[in-house]
Amino acid sequence: MCVDMKKCQYHGQCVIAAPDLFSFAEDGSLKWVETIDDSLRQQAEDAADVCPEQAITLEG
């Protein structure tokens, strides 16, 4: 999974949709799990779907 930080506007919809995969660091930067297994695939797809900027892409 990849987040295009040139597109990301920190809306936080990914954090709401997939809290096991996305979070905000103390400094406000976005953190995410880059390599996901099948058990988290649906959360990753949900996060990509709700991203207003379509900054999240799933690889594979």
Summary of the structure (lengths in Angstrom):
residues: 60
radius of gyration: 10.4
end to end distance: 8.6
largest distance: 30.7
contacts: 151
relative contact order: 0.33
helix: 30%
strand: 17%
